Amino acid sequence: MIKSPVAAFVVLLSYCASTHAVDLYQTDFSNPPFVGGPDTWAGTDGWISNDTTSGVQGITAGSAFLGGINAATPAGFDTWVWQPLSYDPLAEGNPIVNMTMDLNISDSTNAEYDFFQVQIYNSLGTFLGGIDFDNNTLGISRLDGAQISSTGVGFMNDAFQTLSFEINFADNVWSASWGASVLFTAAEFNATSGVLDLGELDFYWGIQSPGSPGDNYLLVDNLLVQAVPEPTAFALCALGLGLLATHSRKRQSRRMA
């Protein structure tokens, strides 16, 4: 049992110091370390892809790209670019993960329209949830591993907008916004009983017509992945430190009386 107010303050301060936001990954895709050109996104700063030779992923004008940006794009197949994160929010005491990123879907000029997704996988490589941008309908949908649900919100081509979402791994729910538009709030994150931890963040280019990809492409910029404790942890720290400070002042006043 801790009897000394000073000792109690030190213990509480140590706990509160551990209940702070943790930056898991952050980049604006600038040079360095990223270098402009095709096939340069993957292989830099920990990024991995299943296609590193076709020119469908890389860096252009300080943003990462994925899709048919190059006229020489081959017949095409679905392509992922992912960042391993390997973080267990529950075990680390930071059950909430926030992600923000600027996205831009450049339209097709060859009458073939594909879809792009932001995907979350767990440490076992199981898909947990994602957000889909369909360049055919210009609609945004939510994926939970079992089904796809329209958000009722659309997007405009060739214009950057900020995608933000918050995943609560403790409650298996998440909320997201697209610019000023709310996509969904407190929706089920994963509907398949997958292990709820953070394995990797993926960007995905899905070909609507197999063998006939569009020359549409996704641009990604200003990416931040951050784990934070639940709001109640902050509140308890503030309350505890405040009470200890008040108690200390009262003891000091009694000594001076």
N, C-alpha and C positions, 0 to 999 in steps of 0.2 A: 504494500500500500504506500502511495506517494503522499507524504505529509507536508513536505516543503513546497510552498507556492512557487519558488524558483525552479525546483525540480519539475513540478507539474507543468510550468510554463515551457520549459525546455522540451519535455516529452510532447506536449501538444503542438509546439512550434515545429518539431521534427515531423509529426504526423501531417500537419498542414502543408509543410513544404513538399510532401509527397503527393498531395492532392492538387496538382497543378496540370495544366495542359501540356501534352507531350507532342511535339512535332514529329510525325512518323515519316513524312516525306514532303518536300517542297521544291518547286522549280519553276522558272519562267522560260526554260528551254533556250537560254541565251548562250552565247559563245564567250568564254568556255563554260562548261565542258562540251556543250553540243556544237557540232559543226554542220553548216548548211549542206544540203544535197540529199539525194535518195539513199536509202538503206543506212541512214546515220542515226535514226532514233534508237532502234534496237542496237545494243552493244555499248551504249553510253549511259553512265550513271545508274547502272543496274537494270536497265530495260532489256526485255527479251521479246522475241517475236518468232512465229513459226514461218515467216518469210523474210529472209535477209538479203535476197538477190534480185527481186523483181522490180524494185523501185516503187513499191506501193506504200512504203513507210519511210519517213525521214524528217528532215528539218527544212523549213522554208520561211524566210522573213521573220525569224525568231520565234516561230511556232512549230509544234510537231504536227505532221500530217499523216493521214492513213486513208488509203483509197486510190481511186483511179486518176490521180493528179497528173500522171505522165502519159503522154500520147502513146508511148511504147508499152503501156501496161499489157501483159499477156492475157490469155483467155480468162484467167482469174479464178481464184478460189477464196473461201472465207479466210480472213486474216485477223490474228490477234497480236496486240502489243501489250505487254503486261509488266508491272512493277511488283516484285515480291516484297511483302511487308512483314509477314511472319510475326504477328502481334496478337496476343490473347488479351482482349480488353477486360474480361472478367478476372482473370488471374492477376493482372497488373493493377486492378482497382480503378481502372478508367473505362467504365462500361459504355461510354458514349463516344462515337467516332464521327467527326465532322469532316466533310469533304467539300471543297469549292474548286471550281475550274471554269475557265472561259472556253466556250465551244462555238464553232462556226461550221455549218454544213454547206459546202459549196455545191451548187446545183450541177446536174448533168447537162451536157450538150449533145449527147448521142442517143437520147430517148430511152435510156436504160436507167432505172432508178433503184438504188439499193437502200440498205438500212444500216445504221450505226448504233452501237450500244456502249454504255458504260456498265461494266460488270464487276461484281464482287464475288470472290471465291474464298473458301475456307482453307485451312492448312492441309486438308486432305485432297484438295483439288476439286471439291464439289461446288457447283454453282449455287450461290445463295440468293442473290437478288440483282436487279439491274434496271436501267432506264433505257428505253428504245426510242430512237429517232428514225421514223420511216420517211425516207425522201420521196416516196411515191404519194403518200397522203399528206405529208407534212404534219403528221400527228405524233404526239409523245405518249408513250405507254410505260406502265410499271410491270416488272417481272418479279415473281416471287419463287421461281423454281418449279412451279406447278402450272401457272397460267400467265397470260398476258392481259393486262387490264388498261383500257384507255384512260388517260387522265383528263380528257376533254380539253386539253391545252395544245395548241399548235406552235410551230416555229417558222421563222422566215429564213430563206436561204441567204447565204453570202452576208451574214451579219453576226458578229460576235455577241453572245449573251452569256450570262453567268448561271451555271448550274450549281446549286447548293443542296446538300442533303445531310441529314443527321440520322445516324443509326444507333439505336439503343439496344445493345447486345443483351442486356439483362432482361429486357421485356420483349425482345424480338419484334420491335416495331421501328418504323422510320418515317421521316417526313422529308419533303423535297420542294424546292421552288426553282422556277426558271425565270430569271430576272425578277420582275415584280409580281409574277403569276405563281400562285400556290399550285403545285402539282398534286400533292396529297399530304395528309397529316395523319400521324399515328396509324399507318397502314401496317399490315403484317409484313415483316421483312422476308422471312423464309417459311414456306409452307410445306417443306419436305422433311422436317426433323433433322436437317443437316447440322453438323457441329458448328456452333456459333462462335467462331473466332475469325480473325482477319488474316487470310493467307496472301491474297494478292488483289491488286486493282488492275482491271483489263479494259482496253479499248478494242472494239470489235467491228470489223467491216463484214457485213453479210451480203452475199450476192443474191439478188432477187431472182434473176434468171441464170441458172447455172451455165457457165461457159460464156456468158454475155454480160460482163460487168459494166456498170455505168462509169463515166469518167468523173462522177461526183466524189467528193472526199471530205474528210473530217479534219478540222484544225483544232488543236488543243493548246491552251496557254494558261499561265498563272495558276498552277495546280498546287493545292495545299491539302494534306491529310493530317488530321490532328485528333488525338485521343484526349478526352477530358473526363473528370469525375462527374458524378451526378450533382446537380445543383445543391442538393441537401448537404453534401459534404462541405461545399464552400460555406453554406449557412451555418453549419455546426462549428466549423473552424472559427468563423467570425464571432459567433456567440461565445464560444469557449475562451478565445483570447480576450474578448471584451470583459467577460466575467472575471477572469484572472487578473486583468489589469485593474478592474474596479476593486477587487479584493486586496490587491497589493497597495493601492492608494489608501484604502481604509486602514490597513495595518500600519502604514507609514504615518498616517494622521494620528493614530493612537499613540505611537511612539513619541511624537512631537508634543502631545498634549500634556 
